[in-house]
Amino acid sequence: MELKPNSITITYLSKVSFASLNGADKEVDNINPIKKVTLANEEQLPYVSSQAIRRALRDQLSSLGWTISNIQEASAKKGAPKTMMNPVEFIDDDLFGYMDASPGKDGEKGKSNIRISPIRVESLLGMSAYKGDLDYATNFMGKGHKTSSGEDIQPNIFETEIHSGFYKGTILVELDRVGAGQGFEEDGELKGEEKAKRVLGLLDAFQNLWSSGRQSRFLADISPKFIAAAYMKAKNPIFLESVQVEEGNKVNIKQLNQVAKDYGRFVEDYTLAGQSAIFSNGEEMSSLSEGFSKIRDWVSNHYNS
């Protein structure tokens, strides 16, 4: 059986010099923590959750001019809010899916309206351990003012966990499920041109990835600075565990080429691209603009062939 391309996987690197990217639950009232995962050696790596990345992509689609599905109350009491659940009309309902459970009436069984997302997302994981750095701050907004009982308002002292380094994430786009399947039963799947337009819109949002969380005081750029992308005949994020940054800000290109070779039967094409302003071995990779241009060609050719 001849295998045909059905997906695109992109493992990417972002770089932050000073950031507090994604908040976690507080253990101490005056300390704002960041999310971390603990390794077997007890080191803690900061991360941005996959749900935060998906929200960032959705928000960026909106800022780039796409009409986003409205949020409305869940059908069931205490249920999660739902969107319009109309993937024919709304790009985010198509790409990110939805789920809503309706309670049954008069003893009837309840129903669920589900579309599984064709966009698979990994958390953006720090590649260096959290070292306990804190940003010390004091809120003097109340200085010179008094409470309703006449007492002086005291300054509010607080600290925020901060981190610096490279972060690694992965997305996988199931090209054969965009604009088709769940939610398209009545109207039929979208035309190839519209499918391509939506995936290209996602790529624009991804290339300019920006999260609104904690950006007022800790402005950070989490957009991709290096990408290892493959046009796949099997849905497999082959570069997810293989992208490594070595001493001197060098990406190990040799091992990534080997990964692509290992999965050669399933790889239609691939690209390794990054910014030479950040990586010292920029001559071993394509420029970031060339890399994204190649991915866009994959998308256009896939839906127009």
N, C-alpha and C positions, 0 to 999 in steps of 0.2 A: 504494500500500500504506500502510495506516495504521500509524504507528509507536506502540509502546506502551512505557511506562516499564519499564526493566530494570536500573537501577543508581542508586546515590547516590554522589556525589563530595563530599568535604569537604576543603578546604584550610584549614589552621588556623595560628594564631600562638601560640607559647608565649613567656614572658618569664622570663629568669633574671638575677638581679643579681650572683650570685657562684657559679660552678659549674665543675665538671670532669666533664662528662657522660658521655663514652665514651672509654675508654682505647685507645691505639694501641701499636704495637710500640715498644720502647725503643731509642733510639740511644745514650743515655748511661745508665749504670747507676743513677745517683742522681736521675734526672729521670723523672717519670711524665707522658708526653705525652697529649694528647687527639687524636682523629681530626680530620684537616683535609683539605680539597680545595683545590688551587691553581688560581686563575683565570688568564686570559690576561695580566692586568696584574701577575701575581706575588703578589697578595694571597691570603692563606690564610683560608678560612672553616671554622670548626669545625662538626662535624656529629655526629649520633647515627645510627648505621647503621640501615638498614631492618630487619635481622635483630634488632637490639636493641629496636626499636619493636615488632616482632611478638612478641618474648619478653615485653616489658612488658605488652602486651595480654593475652597468654595467662596471665601470672602474676596480673594484676588480675582476670581472669575467675575464677581459682581463689580469690582472696581475697574475691570477692563471692559465693562459695558454689557455683559451678559445679563439677561433677565433671570433672576433667581426665584425659585419656588417659595411662596409665602409660608410662614410657620403658623400653625393653628393648633387648637386644643386637641388632645388625644380623644379617641372615641370611648375609651374605657376610663373610669375614674382612677386617678393616681397613675395613669399611663404616661409614657413619655410623649412630649409634643410631637406632632407630625407635620410633614410638609403637605403640599397639594397632591402629592403622589401622582403626578402627571408627567411621566418621562417623555411623552411625545412632544410636549410643549416646553418643558424646563430641562436645561442641560444638567443641573445638579441632581434632579430626580433620576435622570438617566445614568449619570456617571457614578453617583454615590449611593444610589439605592434608597430604600425606606422600608419601614415595617410599622403596621398599625393593627392592633387587635380590637375587634368589635365584639362586645359581649352579646351572648345569645338572648333572645326574648321568648317568653312563654315556654321555658324549658328547652328551647332549641340550642344547639351547639353554636358557640361563637365562631366568628370568621376572622381570618388574618389576611391582610393585604401586604404582600411582600415583593420587593425587588432586591435581589442580592447584587451588591455593588460590583461592577466589572473593573473597578480600580482597587487594587490591593496595595496597602500602605504599611511599611514598617516604621516603627518609632525612629526618631533622629537621635542616635546614640553617640554620646561623647566618646572619644577615643583615648582620652587621658583621664586619670582619676581626679575626683574632687579632693582638694587639699585643705578644705576648711576655711577658705577665704570668705571674709564678710565685708560688706559695705556698711559702714557706720553712718547713721543719719539721725538728725533731730528735726522734728517738726515744730517750728516756732510760730505757726499760724495764730495761736492763741495768746501770744505775748502782748501784754498791755490790756488784755480783756479780762473780764470777770465772769464767773458762773452766775446762774440765777440766784444763788444764795449769797453772792457777794465775794466769793473767794477768787483769788488770782488763778487763771488757767495756766497750768504748768506745761513746759515743753514736753513733747512726746518723743522719747528716744526709742529707736528701733534699728535693727540690722537686717540685711538681706544677703543671702548666700549668692556668691558670684563664681564664675568659672571662665576659663580661657582655653581655647584649643580647637581641634578639628572635631567635627561631628559627621557621622555616617548614616545615611538612610537609603531606602530602596522603595521604588514604586513599580508595580506591574500592571499593565493595561491589557485586559482581555479584549482584543480588537474584534473578535467574532461575537461578542456580547453587547458591544456598544450599539445603541439604537435598535435593539432586537430582544426577543424573549419576553420575560415577565414585564407586564405593563403595556405591551404592544400587541396583545392578542386581538383587540377589536380594530385598531387602525392599521395594523400591519407594520413591519419594520421600516425604519427610515431609509431613504435613498442613500447610496454610497457617498454622494457629495455632502449631505448633511452630517453623516457619520464622521467623515474626514474633518469637516468644519469643527465639530465638537471636540474631537481628540486634539486637533491643532490648537483650539482654545485652551484646553487643559495644559498643553505644553507651554503656551505663553504664560499661564498662571504659575506653572511649576518653575519655569526659568526665572520668574520674578517673585519666587516664594517669599512671603513676608508675613510674619505673625504679629497681630496687634497686642498680644499679651505682654505686659511689662515693658512696653516700648517707650512710655513717657519719660522714664529716667534711665532706662537701659536699652537704648536704640541699638539693634543688632541686625546684621544681614545674614539670613540663613539660606539665601538663594544658592543654588549649586555653583561651586567653583571648579569641580571636576566631575565628570560623568563617565561611567563604564556602561554602555548601553548595547543591547542586542535585540535584533529582530528575530523572534524565535518561532520554531515549528512545534514547540512544546511549551506549556506554561510552567516555566522554571526560572526563578530569579538567580541565575547562575553566578552572578558577581557578588551576591549579598554578603558572603563571608570572606571574600577574597581581596577586597580593596584595602590596602595597607599603606600608611604613610611612614616612611623611614626617616632616619636622621637627616637633617638638612632640608626638610620639606620636599622629599622625593616620593612620588608614587611608584610602587613597584610595577612597572609596565610589563616586564618580562613574565611575571607570574599571571598577569591578567590575560596576556596573549596565550599562555598555556591553558588557562581555564577555557577560553574560547575554542582552543584546539581540542581539549578533552570532550567538549560537547559539540564538536564540529558537525555531526550528523543532524543536529537539531538547530543549528545556528545558520540562518539565512544570510545575515550580515551583522557586523558589530562596529562600534567606534569607541575610542578612548580619547577624551578631549578635556582640556583644562586651561586655566589661566596661567600664563607664564609669569605674571606679576606675583603669584603666590607660590607656584611650584618651581623648584630650581631645575628640574629636568623637563621643562616645557618643550624642548626640541624633540622629545620622544613621543609626544602626543599631538593630536590636532588641536587647533584653537577651539575655544568653547563655542564660538559662533559657527564654526565648521561642523562641530559635533551635533549641535541642535538642528542645523540645516539638513544634515544627513537623516536624522530621525524624522523630520518633517517630510522628507522625500519618501521614507518608508511608508508613512501614513497615507500620503497622497496616492502613491502607487498601489497600496494595498486595497483601497476602497474604489479606485478607478480602473482596476485591471479587469 
